Amino acid sequence: MNLENTKAQMRKGALELCILSLLQKQDAYASDIIAHLKKAEMIVVEGTLYPLLTRLKNAELLAYRWEESTSGPPRKYYSLTEKGIAALSELQASWNKLVEAVSKTTKN
C-alpha cells in the first residue's frame, strides 16, 4: 500500500468542500485560495486548483469576475452561485456523516 497516495486521495476528496467553504465566506482569487488552503495545511498546487475551479465553474457552482489590480494584471475573483451554495450545504451534510461513520469505525 502506498500511504502517500492514499493521503493525497483523501485530501483531493475534501478539497472541493474546502474551496466552496472558503468562497462562502468571501470571494477570492486563486492565489488567495491557495494561501488559505496552505495555511490550513491542505497542500495544493496551481496545477490541481485551476482545473478544479474550472470544473466547478462549468458545473455552475462558481461564477467569476475580473478586477483590476494595483500590483499587476487583472485578477479573476471567484464566488459561489446559488447552485454552489446548495451544493456546499449538501457536501457539508455528507462530510459530517462521513466523519461520524469514520469516528465510529476507528474508535478503540
Buried (B, 14 or more C-beta within 10 A) or exposed (E): EEEEEEEEEEBEEBBBBBBBBBBBEEBBBBEBBBEBBEEEEBEBEEEBBEEBBEEBBEEEBBBBEEEEEEEEEEBEBBBBBEEBEEBBEEBBEEBEEEEEEEEEEEEE
